[in-house]
Amino acid sequence: MIVLVILIAIWVAAAKTTRNTSKPEIETSKVSVSSSSSKKQASASSSKSSTQATKKVKKTAKKVSFTRLSASDSDVTYRVKGAKTTPKIKLSVTKTNGSDTTAWVSVTADGSSLWQNTLSSGKNHTVSLPESTSSVTINSGNAPATEISVDGKQMKLPSSSSQVRNVILQFNSSSTSTTGSSTTSGTTDTTETTANTGTDTTGTGNTTGY
């Protein structure tokens, strides 16, 4: 009987020990499940944030609009609306008839030269305009292969037989738009005359290069 009582006591003690060790395991599994769920929530919120940021960028690009004021083989003028305070102009060169090519491009803002260089097909360059820029002239020595984007929105330029072209962008303020029609026409004519003068000088160098 004494031996039986001792065996029963040992069995009861072993059963209690087993119960105590199983409880931390259950609690540990609960913690791991809670941790994995919090990671999923963080991942979901991160993906939502990135999606919202992408939508904001797309909306910003859609706000930019271009109104063509005049066009010729060597010059084309647009009024730009919806651009940022400091617009960004992206210049890129595409292949011509499936072949690699190059284009000399320059950017002038309100009469001041910002950038000029030669781009090869597949390459691009972004120019940030100063705040309150009113007029920008983009001169290309290989107009058919040159693409222009403003704040992420690409321009659809009219076809031209001219190799050299000036693209003039006017970032008009609200005060400019309320000016009389005669004043506006005079401003446009002056801009185009200045651009033509730059085209003649630049075009001579480009003819030699190309």
C-alpha positions as CSV (number, residue, x, y, z in Angstrom):
1,M,0.0,0.0,0.0
2,I,2.8,2.4,0.9
3,V,4.5,1.7,-2.5
4,L,1.2,2.3,-4.3
5,V,0.6,5.6,-2.5
6,I,4.2,6.7,-3.5
7,L,3.6,5.8,-7.1
8,I,0.3,7.7,-7.2
9,A,2.0,10.8,-5.7
10,I,4.7,10.6,-8.3
11,W,2.1,10.3,-11.1
12,V,0.2,13.3,-9.8
13,A,3.4,15.5,-9.6
14,A,4.4,14.4,-13.2
15,A,0.9,15.4,-14.5
16,K,1.1,18.9,-12.9
17,T,4.5,19.4,-14.4
18,T,3.3,18.5,-17.9
19,R,0.4,20.9,-17.6
20,N,2.7,23.8,-16.5
21,T,5.0,23.2,-19.5
22,S,2.2,23.1,-22.0
23,K,0.8,26.5,-21.0
24,P,3.8,28.6,-22.1
25,E,3.8,26.8,-25.4
26,I,0.2,27.8,-26.0
27,E,1.0,31.4,-25.0
28,T,4.0,31.4,-27.3
29,S,1.9,30.3,-30.2
30,K,-0.6,33.0,-29.4
31,V,2.2,35.6,-29.5
32,S,3.5,34.4,-32.8
33,V,0.0,34.4,-34.4
34,S,-0.5,38.0,-33.1
35,S,2.9,39.0,-34.5
36,S,2.1,37.6,-38.0
37,S,-1.3,39.3,-38.1
38,S,0.3,42.7,-37.2
39,K,2.9,42.2,-40.0
40,K,0.0,41.5,-42.4
41,Q,-1.7,44.7,-41.3
42,A,1.5,46.7,-41.7
43,S,2.1,45.3,-45.2
44,A,-1.5,46.0,-46.2
45,S,-1.3,49.6,-45.0
46,S,2.0,50.1,-46.8
47,S,0.6,48.8,-50.1
48,K,-2.4,51.1,-49.7
49,S,-0.1,54.1,-49.1
50,S,1.9,53.3,-52.2
51,T,-1.2,52.9,-54.3
52,Q,-2.6,56.3,-53.1
53,A,0.8,57.9,-53.9
54,T,0.7,56.5,-57.4
55,K,-2.9,57.7,-57.9
56,K,-1.8,61.2,-56.8
57,V,1.0,61.3,-59.3
58,K,-1.3,60.2,-62.1
59,K,-3.9,62.9,-61.1
60,T,-1.2,65.5,-61.2
61,A,-0.1,64.5,-64.6
62,K,-3.7,64.6,-65.9
63,K,-4.1,68.2,-64.7
64,V,-1.5,69.5,-67.1
65,S,-3.0,70.7,-70.4
66,F,-1.5,72.2,-73.6
67,T,-3.2,74.7,-75.9
68,R,-1.5,75.3,-79.3
69,L,-1.3,79.0,-80.1
70,S,0.6,78.8,-83.4
71,A,2.6,76.3,-85.4
72,S,4.9,76.3,-88.4
73,D,7.6,73.9,-89.7
74,S,10.3,75.5,-87.5
75,D,8.3,76.9,-84.5
76,V,5.4,75.8,-82.4
77,T,3.9,77.7,-79.4
78,Y,1.8,76.3,-76.6
79,R,0.1,77.7,-73.6
80,V,0.6,75.4,-70.6
81,K,-2.0,75.1,-67.8
82,G,-2.0,73.1,-64.6
83,A,1.8,72.8,-64.2
84,K,3.5,73.0,-60.8
85,T,5.0,76.1,-59.4
86,T,8.4,74.8,-60.5
87,P,7.6,72.7,-63.5
88,K,9.9,69.8,-64.6
89,I,10.5,69.3,-68.3
90,K,11.7,65.9,-69.4
91,L,13.5,65.6,-72.8
92,S,14.1,62.3,-74.5
93,V,15.2,61.0,-77.9
94,T,13.6,58.1,-79.7
95,K,14.9,55.9,-82.5
96,T,14.3,57.0,-86.1
97,N,13.0,54.2,-88.3
98,G,14.3,51.7,-85.8
99,S,17.8,53.1,-85.9
100,D,19.7,54.8,-83.1
101,T,20.1,58.6,-83.5
102,T,21.1,61.7,-81.5
103,A,19.7,65.2,-81.0
104,W,21.2,68.4,-79.7
105,V,18.7,70.0,-77.3
106,S,18.8,73.3,-75.4
107,V,16.4,74.8,-72.8
108,T,16.0,78.5,-72.3
109,A,13.8,80.1,-69.6
110,D,12.8,83.8,-69.9
111,G,15.9,84.4,-72.0
112,S,18.4,82.6,-69.7
113,S,20.0,79.3,-70.8
114,L,19.3,76.5,-68.4
115,W,20.7,73.4,-70.2
116,Q,22.1,72.3,-73.5
117,N,23.6,69.0,-74.6
118,T,23.4,66.1,-77.1
119,L,21.1,63.2,-76.2
120,S,21.2,59.8,-77.9
121,S,18.2,57.6,-78.5
122,G,17.0,55.9,-75.3
123,K,18.4,58.6,-73.1
124,N,16.6,61.4,-71.3
125,H,17.2,64.5,-69.2
126,T,15.0,66.4,-66.8
127,V,15.2,70.2,-66.4
128,S,13.6,71.9,-63.3
129,L,12.4,75.4,-64.2
130,P,12.8,78.3,-61.8
131,E,9.7,79.5,-59.9
132,S,7.5,81.9,-61.8
133,T,8.9,81.1,-65.2
134,S,6.7,82.6,-67.9
135,S,8.2,81.4,-71.2
136,V,10.4,78.5,-72.1
137,T,12.0,77.8,-75.5
138,I,13.2,74.2,-76.3
139,N,15.4,74.0,-79.3
140,S,16.0,70.6,-80.9
141,G,18.4,69.8,-83.7
142,N,16.6,66.6,-84.5
143,A,12.9,67.5,-84.0
144,P,11.3,64.3,-85.3
145,A,13.2,62.2,-82.7
146,T,12.7,64.6,-79.7
147,E,10.0,64.1,-77.1
148,I,8.9,66.6,-74.5
149,S,7.0,66.0,-71.2
150,V,5.9,68.6,-68.7
151,D,5.3,67.4,-65.1
152,G,5.0,63.8,-66.4
153,K,2.6,64.6,-69.3
154,Q,4.0,64.1,-72.7
155,M,3.3,66.6,-75.4
156,K,1.8,65.5,-78.8
157,L,3.7,67.7,-81.2
158,P,2.5,68.2,-84.7
159,S,4.5,66.6,-87.5
160,S,7.1,68.8,-89.3
161,S,9.4,68.5,-92.2
162,S,12.0,70.7,-90.5
163,Q,14.9,69.1,-88.9
164,V,15.4,72.0,-86.4
165,R,12.5,73.2,-84.3
166,N,11.7,75.6,-81.5
167,V,9.0,74.6,-79.0
168,I,7.8,77.6,-77.0
169,L,5.9,77.0,-73.8
170,Q,4.1,79.8,-72.2
171,F,3.2,79.4,-68.5
172,N,0.6,82.2,-68.3
173,S,-0.6,83.5,-64.9
174,S,-4.1,84.6,-64.3
175,S,-3.2,88.2,-64.8
176,T,-1.7,87.5,-68.2
177,S,-4.9,85.8,-69.3
178,T,-7.0,88.8,-68.5
179,T,-4.8,91.1,-70.7
180,G,-6.4,92.4,-74.0
181,S,-6.1,90.4,-77.2
182,S,-3.9,93.0,-78.9
183,T,-1.3,92.9,-76.1
184,T,-1.3,89.0,-76.1
185,S,-0.8,88.9,-79.8
186,G,2.1,91.3,-79.5
187,T,3.7,89.2,-76.8
188,T,3.4,86.1,-78.9
189,D,4.9,87.7,-82.0
190,T,7.9,89.0,-80.0
191,T,8.5,85.6,-78.5
192,E,8.4,83.9,-81.9
193,T,10.8,86.4,-83.5
194,T,13.3,85.9,-80.7
195,A,13.0,82.1,-81.1
196,N,13.5,82.4,-84.9
197,T,16.7,84.3,-84.4
198,G,18.0,81.6,-82.1
199,T,17.0,78.9,-84.7
200,D,19.0,80.5,-87.5
201,T,22.1,80.7,-85.3
202,T,21.7,77.2,-83.8
203,G,20.5,75.6,-87.1
204,T,23.8,76.5,-88.8
205,G,25.8,74.5,-86.2
206,N,23.3,71.6,-86.4
207,T,23.5,71.4,-90.1
208,T,27.2,70.8,-89.8
209,G,26.8,68.2,-87.1
210,Y,24.0,66.2,-88.8
